[in-house]
Amino acid sequence: MVPRAILWGALAQLAVFAPGATQEIARPASAYALVNARIVVSPGNVIERGTVVFRDGRIEDVGSGIEAPSDAVRLDLDGYTVYPGMVEAASSLGLPRIGRGGGRGGGRPSQEGGPPAALRPFRMAVEAFDATEETLETLREAGVTTVGLAFEGGIFPGQTGATSTGSGPRASQILRTPISIQIAFGRVPNGYPRTLMGALAYIEQSWEDTSYDMRVRAAFRTDPTSSPRPQFDPEHEALIPAVRGTIPIWFAASRQRDFTRVADLAARLGVTDYTFLGGQEGYLAIELLADLGRPVIVSLDFPNPNQVTGRAFDYHIAPVTGDDVVDEAADSATARATRGNAAALVDAGVRIALSSFGADVSEFRSLVGSAIEAGLSADEALRAVTTTPAELLGLGGAIGTIERGKLANLLVTDGDLFDDDTHILHVFVEGQRFDYVRESDDDEDDDSGRDRPRGGGR
């Protein structure tokens, strides 16, 4: 009988060298040894030639001079690089968007008579997540092995969570829930609150009402004969951990004025453990963000220059004929500033994670590349898509680096991760393998002329 490792190795080799269109194949092997690879263990920590061994979804060993176990499928990655799988801190892919206009149920009560979609702090992102294979494939192809799920829009849109992007039953992919409660300054189009000031007032009133409910419950437990009977409100029930300070808050804040609003609101609510989500105009509030010392999940959904705070005040007289070069130059300067947002925040000492939040996640790597071109160092970019988001999701001990005992979430590339011409050839999600074969590949060589990664049982 042919040993199982050799059999799977042979099948893997056939699959890796199969020509044709992009394809994805999940591997059933339980143990792998990635040998002769350049290994980026963590930002700034690189093994120029080493081996990663993982078994049953967890990293067993990593380093140079490591012997590949005899039962492991061996991939020779000479000339290739192994990175930690990227952690997308806040993706809305596969989640309902809670728009101002009530789109997809934004402001309307449910058919069962429940609260509007904008006011559902009890909604769990991991339960609302449409985890189709197409959705997961989009994330994997982008190099994302762990995704934080966060809603767009609303006021109390729900609670964030995190899941792996591998194939399998949804419940088996969930890594943590809940992670935080989201608060945004949205609207309820067909009811209260319909304005920004109304949203702020509603948030504070909900906090006070929840605090009151908590006091009533405590009094009823102490003396049920003379205390008011407690009432159950699902919104207040979901907010109790936030009011107690036992769960972080993710505040939506994209525009310059939002950061001040959040800081003031957090102070009034007594919230100290919070994160800014969005942050596109963070560079316009550098001093405030540096002083607050709170992390920012920076969306790479770069705004249109005409929509950036202050751009409308750049008045000038347009020429009667010809191109308006002054206006074009101002737009160009604003576009450069928005792309340099992440670099400016890091330079000011603000802790950031990068996210596709609001943008097309399939463009995640190229968007990170834009931030690097605008001044963010490659190491800081890698940190912002691995270790920092892992920590913000409460999963720093399990993902984000290539270390013994952590989940085997890995990427194999043919170049630097954020270079435009670099391809991801293999993605491992908790040890589950997915291969990507480009149409330009032939049976033996890629379009750079180098030998492609070879797989085989040994």
C-alpha positions as CSV (number, residue, x, y, z in Angstrom):
1,M,0.0,0.0,0.0
2,V,1.3,3.5,-0.9
3,P,1.9,5.6,2.3
4,R,-0.7,8.3,2.7
5,A,1.9,11.2,2.8
6,I,3.4,10.0,-0.5
7,L,-0.1,9.7,-2.1
8,W,-1.2,13.2,-1.0
9,G,2.2,14.6,-2.1
10,A,1.9,13.1,-5.5
11,L,-1.6,14.5,-5.9
12,A,-0.4,17.9,-4.6
13,Q,2.4,18.0,-7.2
14,L,0.0,17.1,-10.0
15,A,-2.4,19.9,-8.9
16,V,0.3,22.5,-8.5
17,F,1.6,22.0,-12.0
18,A,-1.8,21.8,-13.7
19,P,-2.0,24.5,-16.4
20,G,-5.0,26.7,-17.1
21,A,-7.1,29.2,-15.3
22,T,-7.0,30.2,-11.7
23,Q,-8.0,27.3,-9.5
24,E,-8.3,26.7,-5.9
25,I,-7.9,23.3,-4.2
26,A,-8.3,22.5,-0.5
27,R,-5.8,19.9,0.7
28,P,-6.7,17.1,3.1
29,A,-3.1,16.5,4.3
30,S,-2.6,17.1,8.0
31,A,1.1,17.9,8.0
32,Y,3.2,20.2,5.8
33,A,6.9,21.2,5.7
34,L,7.7,24.4,3.7
35,V,11.4,24.1,3.1
36,N,14.1,26.4,1.8
37,A,11.9,29.4,2.0
38,R,12.4,33.0,3.0
39,I,10.2,33.3,6.1
40,V,8.9,36.6,7.3
41,V,8.1,35.6,10.9
42,S,6.8,39.0,11.9
43,P,7.5,42.6,10.8
44,G,11.3,43.1,10.8
45,N,12.0,39.5,11.7
46,V,13.1,37.5,8.7
47,I,14.7,34.1,8.3
48,E,16.4,34.2,4.9
49,R,16.3,30.4,4.4
50,G,14.3,28.2,6.7
51,T,11.5,25.7,7.2
52,V,8.0,26.0,8.6
53,V,6.4,22.8,9.8
54,F,2.7,22.6,10.7
55,R,0.4,19.8,11.6
56,D,-3.4,19.7,12.2
57,G,-3.7,23.4,11.6
58,R,-1.0,24.6,14.0
59,I,2.6,25.6,13.5
60,E,4.8,22.9,15.0
61,D,8.2,24.4,14.3
62,V,9.9,27.3,12.4
63,G,13.5,28.2,11.8
64,S,16.6,27.3,9.9
65,G,18.2,23.9,10.0
66,I,14.9,22.1,10.8
67,E,14.4,18.6,9.5
68,A,11.2,18.0,7.6
69,P,9.1,15.2,9.3
70,S,8.8,12.1,7.2
71,D,5.0,12.1,7.3
72,A,4.7,15.8,6.1
73,V,3.9,16.9,2.6
74,R,7.1,18.7,1.6
75,L,7.0,21.9,-0.5
76,D,10.3,23.2,-1.7
77,L,10.0,27.0,-1.7
78,D,13.5,27.9,-2.8
79,G,13.2,31.5,-4.2
80,Y,9.8,32.1,-2.6
81,T,8.6,33.9,0.6
82,V,6.3,32.8,3.4
83,Y,4.3,35.5,5.1
84,P,1.8,35.4,8.0
85,G,-1.7,35.4,6.6
86,M,-3.2,38.9,6.5
87,V,-5.7,39.9,9.1
88,E,-8.5,42.1,7.8
89,A,-9.6,44.0,10.9
90,A,-12.9,45.3,9.7
91,S,-14.5,44.0,6.6
92,S,-18.2,44.6,5.7
93,L,-18.1,42.0,2.9
94,G,-21.0,39.6,3.3
95,L,-22.8,41.8,5.8
96,P,-25.9,43.9,5.3
97,R,-25.1,47.5,4.8
98,I,-27.2,49.7,7.0
99,G,-27.5,52.8,4.9
100,R,-29.0,56.2,5.7
101,G,-31.8,55.7,3.2
102,G,-32.9,52.4,4.7
103,G,-31.4,50.3,1.9
104,R,-31.4,46.6,2.7
105,G,-33.6,47.4,5.7
106,G,-31.6,50.3,6.9
107,G,-34.2,52.3,8.8
108,R,-37.3,50.2,8.7
109,P,-38.6,48.0,11.5
110,S,-38.5,44.3,10.7
111,Q,-41.5,42.4,9.6
112,E,-41.7,40.9,13.1
113,G,-42.0,44.3,14.6
114,G,-38.4,44.6,15.8
115,P,-36.3,47.8,16.0
116,P,-34.9,49.4,12.9
117,A,-31.7,47.9,11.5
118,A,-29.8,51.0,12.7
119,L,-30.7,50.2,16.3
120,R,-29.8,46.6,16.8
121,P,-26.8,46.4,19.2
122,F,-27.7,42.7,19.9
123,R,-27.0,41.7,16.2
124,M,-24.0,39.5,15.9
125,A,-21.8,40.0,12.8
126,V,-20.8,36.4,12.7
127,E,-24.5,35.4,12.5
128,A,-25.3,38.0,9.8
129,F,-22.2,37.1,7.8
130,D,-23.1,35.6,4.4
131,A,-20.2,33.1,4.4
132,T,-20.7,31.8,0.9
133,E,-17.7,30.1,-0.8
134,E,-17.6,33.0,-3.2
135,T,-17.2,35.4,-0.3
136,L,-14.5,33.4,1.4
137,E,-12.7,32.9,-1.9
138,T,-12.6,36.7,-2.4
139,L,-11.0,37.1,1.0
140,R,-8.5,34.3,0.4
141,E,-7.4,35.5,-3.0
142,A,-6.7,38.9,-1.4
143,G,-4.4,37.1,1.1
144,V,-6.8,37.4,4.1
145,T,-6.8,34.4,6.3
146,T,-8.7,36.0,9.3
147,V,-11.4,38.6,8.9
148,G,-12.9,40.9,11.4
149,L,-16.5,41.5,10.6
150,A,-17.9,45.0,11.1
151,F,-21.1,46.7,9.9
152,E,-21.3,49.8,7.9
153,G,-23.8,52.5,8.9
154,G,-26.5,52.6,11.6
155,I,-26.2,53.9,15.2
156,F,-26.1,50.7,17.1
157,P,-25.5,48.4,14.1
158,G,-24.3,45.3,16.1
159,Q,-21.4,43.5,17.6
160,T,-18.2,42.6,15.7
161,G,-16.6,39.2,15.4
162,A,-13.8,37.3,13.7
163,T,-13.7,34.2,11.5
164,S,-11.2,32.2,9.5
165,T,-11.6,32.2,5.8
166,G,-11.2,28.5,5.2
167,S,-13.7,26.1,3.8
168,G,-16.0,24.2,6.2
169,P,-19.0,24.6,8.4
170,R,-19.5,28.3,9.5
171,A,-19.4,27.5,13.2
172,S,-16.1,25.8,12.9
173,Q,-14.6,28.9,11.3
174,I,-15.6,31.4,14.0
175,L,-12.7,32.5,16.1
176,R,-14.2,35.1,18.5
177,T,-17.6,36.7,19.1
178,P,-18.4,39.3,20.3
179,I,-15.3,41.4,20.0
180,S,-16.7,44.9,20.3
181,I,-20.0,46.9,20.1
182,Q,-20.2,49.3,17.2
183,I,-21.5,52.8,17.5
184,A,-21.9,55.2,14.6
185,F,-23.6,58.5,13.9
186,G,-26.1,57.2,11.3
187,R,-29.8,58.0,10.9
188,V,-33.2,56.3,11.0
189,P,-34.8,57.7,7.9
190,N,-38.4,56.8,8.7
191,G,-38.3,57.5,12.4
192,Y,-36.2,58.9,15.3
193,P,-33.4,59.8,15.2
194,R,-33.1,61.4,11.8
195,T,-30.3,63.9,12.4
196,L,-26.7,63.8,13.7
197,M,-27.7,65.6,16.9
198,G,-30.6,63.2,17.4
199,A,-28.2,60.2,17.0
200,L,-25.9,61.7,19.6
201,A,-28.8,62.3,22.0
202,Y,-30.2,58.8,21.4
203,I,-26.8,57.2,22.2
204,E,-26.5,59.0,25.5
205,Q,-30.1,58.4,26.4
206,S,-29.6,54.6,25.7
207,W,-26.6,54.7,28.0
208,E,-28.6,56.3,30.8
209,D,-31.5,54.0,30.3
210,T,-29.3,50.9,30.4
211,S,-27.6,52.2,33.5
212,Y,-31.1,52.7,35.1
213,D,-32.1,49.1,34.1
214,M,-29.0,47.8,35.7
215,R,-29.7,49.6,39.0
216,V,-33.3,48.3,38.9
217,R,-32.2,44.8,38.5
218,A,-29.7,45.0,41.3
219,A,-32.3,46.5,43.6
220,F,-34.8,43.8,42.7
221,R,-32.3,41.1,43.4
222,T,-31.7,42.6,46.8
223,D,-35.3,43.3,47.8
224,P,-37.8,42.0,45.3
225,T,-40.8,42.8,47.6
226,S,-40.4,46.6,47.5
227,S,-38.2,47.3,44.4
228,P,-39.6,48.1,40.9
229,R,-40.0,45.1,38.7
230,P,-37.2,45.0,36.1
231,Q,-38.2,45.3,32.4
232,F,-36.4,43.5,29.6
233,D,-35.3,45.6,26.6
234,P,-33.1,43.8,24.0
235,E,-31.2,47.0,23.2
236,H,-30.3,47.7,26.8
237,E,-29.5,44.1,27.4
238,A,-26.9,44.1,24.6
239,L,-25.5,47.4,25.9
240,I,-24.9,46.2,29.5
241,P,-21.3,45.0,28.8
242,A,-20.5,48.3,27.1
243,V,-21.9,50.4,30.0
244,R,-20.0,48.2,32.5
245,G,-16.8,48.6,30.4
246,T,-16.3,44.9,29.9
247,I,-16.3,45.1,26.1
248,P,-14.6,47.6,23.8
249,I,-16.4,50.1,21.7
250,W,-15.6,50.6,18.0
251,F,-16.7,54.2,17.1
252,A,-17.2,55.0,13.4
253,A,-15.1,58.1,12.7
254,S,-14.0,59.0,9.2
255,R,-14.1,62.8,8.9
256,Q,-12.0,65.3,10.9
257,R,-15.0,66.5,13.0
258,D,-15.9,62.9,13.9
259,F,-12.8,62.3,15.9
260,T,-13.7,65.2,18.3
261,R,-17.3,64.1,18.5
262,V,-16.2,60.6,19.5
263,A,-13.7,61.8,22.0
264,D,-16.3,64.1,23.6
265,L,-19.0,61.4,23.6
266,A,-16.6,58.8,25.0
267,A,-15.8,61.1,27.9
268,R,-19.4,61.8,28.6
269,L,-20.3,58.1,28.6
270,G,-17.2,57.2,30.7
271,V,-15.9,54.9,27.9
272,T,-12.1,54.5,27.9
273,D,-11.6,51.3,25.9
274,Y,-12.4,52.2,22.4
275,T,-11.1,52.2,18.8
276,F,-11.8,54.5,15.9
277,L,-13.1,52.8,12.8
278,G,-12.7,54.5,9.4
279,G,-10.1,57.2,10.1
280,Q,-9.8,58.4,6.5
281,E,-9.2,62.0,7.6
282,G,-7.0,61.1,10.6
283,Y,-4.2,63.2,9.2
284,L,-6.3,66.3,9.8
285,A,-6.7,65.4,13.5
286,I,-3.1,64.2,14.3
287,E,-2.6,66.1,17.5
288,L,-5.9,64.9,19.0
289,L,-5.4,61.3,18.0
290,A,-1.8,61.3,19.3
291,D,-3.0,62.8,22.6
292,L,-5.9,60.3,23.0
293,G,-3.6,57.3,22.4
294,R,-6.5,55.2,21.0
295,P,-6.0,52.8,18.0
296,V,-7.4,53.6,14.6
297,I,-8.6,51.0,12.1
298,V,-7.7,53.0,9.0
299,S,-10.0,52.3,6.0
300,L,-8.2,52.3,2.6
301,D,-11.4,53.5,1.0
302,F,-9.7,56.7,-0.1
303,P,-12.2,59.6,-0.3
304,N,-12.8,61.7,-3.4
305,P,-10.7,64.9,-3.0
306,N,-13.8,67.1,-3.3
307,Q,-15.3,65.4,-0.3
308,V,-12.4,65.9,2.1
309,T,-12.9,68.4,4.9
310,G,-11.7,71.9,3.9
311,R,-11.3,71.2,0.2
312,A,-14.4,73.2,-0.5
313,F,-12.8,76.3,0.9
314,D,-9.9,76.2,-1.6
315,Y,-11.7,78.8,-3.7
316,H,-10.1,80.4,-6.7
317,I,-11.1,81.9,-10.0
318,A,-11.3,79.3,-12.8
319,P,-9.9,80.3,-16.2
320,V,-12.4,81.3,-18.9
321,T,-10.8,78.8,-21.3
322,G,-8.4,75.9,-20.9
323,D,-7.7,73.5,-18.1
324,D,-8.2,74.6,-14.5
325,V,-4.7,73.6,-13.4
326,V,-5.0,75.3,-10.0
327,D,-8.0,73.1,-9.1
328,E,-6.3,70.0,-10.5
329,A,-3.2,70.7,-8.4
330,A,-5.3,71.2,-5.3
331,D,-7.2,67.9,-6.0
332,S,-3.8,66.1,-6.5
333,A,-2.4,67.5,-3.3
334,T,-5.5,66.3,-1.4
335,A,-5.4,62.9,-3.0
336,R,-1.7,62.6,-1.9
337,A,-2.6,63.6,1.6
338,T,-5.4,61.0,1.9
339,R,-3.1,58.3,0.7
340,G,-0.4,59.4,3.1
341,N,-2.9,59.3,6.0
342,A,-1.6,56.0,7.4
343,A,2.0,57.1,7.3
344,A,1.2,60.4,9.0
345,L,-0.6,58.6,11.8
346,V,2.2,56.1,12.3
347,D,4.8,59.0,12.3
348,A,2.7,60.6,15.1
349,G,2.8,57.5,17.2
350,V,-0.8,56.4,16.6
351,R,-1.3,52.7,16.6
352,I,-3.1,51.6,13.4
353,A,-4.5,48.7,11.6
354,L,-5.2,48.9,7.8
355,S,-8.6,47.7,6.5
356,S,-10.6,47.6,3.3
357,F,-13.6,48.8,5.3
358,G,-16.0,50.4,2.7
359,A,-13.7,49.4,-0.2
360,D,-13.4,46.4,-2.5
361,V,-11.5,43.8,-0.4
362,S,-10.2,42.2,-3.5
363,E,-8.0,45.3,-4.0
364,F,-6.7,45.1,-0.4
365,R,-3.1,44.4,-1.2
366,S,-2.9,47.1,-3.9
367,L,-4.5,49.6,-1.6
368,V,-1.9,48.8,1.1
369,G,0.7,49.3,-1.7
370,S,-0.8,52.8,-2.3
371,A,-0.2,53.6,1.4
372,I,3.4,52.4,1.1
373,E,4.0,54.5,-2.0
374,A,2.6,57.5,0.0
375,G,5.2,57.0,2.8
376,L,4.2,54.1,5.0
377,S,7.2,51.7,5.5
378,A,6.7,48.1,4.3
379,D,7.3,46.8,7.9
380,E,4.7,49.2,9.3
381,A,2.3,48.1,6.6
382,L,2.8,44.5,7.4
383,R,2.4,45.2,11.1
384,A,-0.9,47.0,10.3
385,V,-2.3,43.9,8.5
386,T,-1.0,41.2,10.8
387,T,0.0,41.8,14.4
388,T,-1.9,45.0,15.2
389,P,-5.3,43.8,13.8
390,A,-4.8,40.4,15.5
391,E,-4.4,42.2,18.8
392,L,-7.4,44.5,18.2
393,L,-9.5,41.4,17.5
394,G,-8.2,39.8,20.8
395,L,-6.4,37.1,18.8
396,G,-2.8,38.1,19.2
397,G,-1.8,34.8,20.8
398,A,-3.2,32.8,17.9
399,I,-2.5,34.6,14.6
400,G,-0.5,37.4,13.1
401,T,3.0,35.9,13.2
402,I,4.7,32.6,12.2
403,E,5.5,31.1,15.6
404,R,5.2,27.8,17.2
405,G,1.8,27.0,18.5
406,K,-0.1,29.6,16.5
407,L,-2.6,28.8,13.8
408,A,-1.1,27.8,10.5
409,N,-2.3,30.9,8.5
410,L,0.3,31.5,5.8
411,L,0.9,33.0,2.4
412,V,3.4,31.8,-0.2
413,T,4.4,34.6,-2.6
414,D,6.9,35.0,-5.5
415,G,8.0,38.4,-4.3
416,D,7.4,41.1,-1.7
417,L,3.8,40.9,-0.6
418,F,2.8,44.4,-1.6
419,D,4.6,44.7,-4.9
420,D,2.3,45.1,-7.8
421,D,3.8,42.2,-9.8
422,T,3.8,39.8,-6.8
423,H,1.5,36.8,-6.9
424,I,0.1,34.7,-4.0
425,L,0.7,31.1,-5.0
426,H,-0.5,29.3,-1.9
427,V,-2.8,30.3,1.0
428,F,-3.0,28.2,4.1
429,V,-5.9,28.8,6.5
430,E,-5.4,26.8,9.7
431,G,-3.4,24.4,7.7
432,Q,-6.0,24.0,5.0
433,R,-4.3,24.6,1.6
434,F,-5.5,26.6,-1.3
435,D,-3.5,26.9,-4.6
436,Y,-3.6,29.6,-7.1
437,V,-2.4,28.8,-10.7
438,R,-2.2,31.7,-13.1
439,E,-3.2,31.4,-16.7
440,S,0.3,32.6,-17.7
441,D,1.9,29.7,-15.9
442,D,3.2,26.7,-17.8
443,D,3.7,23.2,-16.4
444,E,7.2,23.9,-15.0
445,D,7.9,27.6,-14.9
446,D,6.1,30.8,-14.0
447,D,6.3,34.0,-16.2
448,S,9.4,35.2,-14.3
449,G,11.3,32.1,-15.6
450,R,11.9,30.7,-12.1
451,D,11.0,27.2,-11.0
452,R,7.6,27.2,-9.3
453,P,7.2,25.7,-5.8
454,R,7.5,21.9,-5.9
455,G,5.4,19.7,-3.7
456,G,5.8,16.1,-2.9
457,G,5.5,13.6,-0.1
458,R,8.6,12.5,1.6
